[in-house]
Amino acid sequence: MKGPLFILACCMAYALAVYLWHVPLWVGLAYLMLSLITFGIYARDKALARAGRWRIPERTLHGLALIGGWPGALLAQRWLRHKSVKRPFRMGYWITVVLNIALFVAFWSPAGRALWTPVAAPWLG
């Protein structure tokens, strides 16, 4: 599936999660902000690469994708043609996408909440 179509499918799935699981609006805004930041950092890394300067570490790019910036990273890879050829990087990127989505489901789905709520209850008061 092409990058923008995949992101559109994920946005539709997110909208469904908001409706069915009552995911707060701030979660979607956080994904949007992290995506914008990640896109900007990919653009900066590309500029640094062109200038032959020190680059942003790949683990930083993967870390941003993992915490929610993966849609921005995917768009940057497609639109800027940056980090889109190197197979090990792409594999690492897709692992961060799968982990992020799995953590989202584990945290916000009713089944996920049933697992972590009893464990977190003593700390939540």
N, C-alpha and C positions, 0 to 999 in steps of 0.2 A: 504494500500500500504506500502510496506517495506520502511524503511528509505532511503537507497541509491537510490531506484527507484523513490521515491518522489523527492529527490534532483535532480536526472537526469531529471525528468519531469519539475521541476522548472527551471533548466538550459536551457532546450529547450524553455520554455516559455520566459525566459529572452532573449535568442538569437532572438526569434521572435520579442520581444519588441524593441531590438536594431535595427533590420531591419525596422520594421514598424513605430516605434515612435522615432527613432533616439536617443536612450538613449546613453549617452556618455560612453566610455570605463571605465572611472574612477569609475563609479557606480559599475560595476562588480568587479573591483579590490578592492573597498571598502568592498563589500560583502565577497570577498575571505579573505581579511586581518582580518575583524571582525570575520569571521568563525574560522580562525586559532587561534586568540586570545581567542575566547570563548572556543574552544576545549581545549586549554592549561589551561584555568581557571577551566574547568570541571575536567581535569586530576589532577590539584593541589587540588581541593576540595575533590576528591576521596582519594588522598594521605593523606590529613588532616583527613579525616574520618577514614581511616585505622589506623592512628596513635593516634586516640582518642583526637585530638586537636580541637581548635576552627575552625569552618567551614566558608566558604564564604556564605554570606546571600543569600537566595533564590531570593530575589528581585534584587540582583546584577546579578544573572544568568539570570533572566527573562529580566532585563534591557538590557543586552548584546544581548539576542535573539531579543528583540524588535527593536533595532537599526540596525539589519542586521546580527547578528551572529547566527541566528537560524539554518542555515545548519550545522555549526560546532557543535552546541549544540545537534542537532539530531544525528550526527555521534558519538559524545561522549557518548550519552545515549545508543546507540546500541553497539559500539565497546568496550567501557569501562564498560558497564553495570552499569552506574551511573545515578541516578535519573530516572530510567526507571520503577520503581514499584509503587512509591508513587503517587496515583491517583490525589490528589489535585495539586501536582506539575506539573504533565503531563497536566492536564486541563489548568493550567495557562500558561504553555509553548505553547500549541496549540493556545491559545488566542493571545499570542504575535506573533505567525506565521501569523495568519489571519490578525491581525492589521498591521503588517509590509507589507504584500502583498497588503492590501487595501491602505495603504499610498503610496506604490510604484505606484500603478495604478492611484491613485488620483493625484500624482505629475507628472508622466511621460506620461500618456495617453493623447490623444488630448482632450477628454472630460474633464479630470481633469485640464489640462492646461487652457482650456477655462474658468473654474471656478475661478482658483486662480490668473491668470495673471492680470485681471483688478484690483483685490484687491491689488496685489503686485506692480503694475505699479508705483504708487507714490514713493515707496521706491527704485525701481530699476533705477530710473532716467529717 
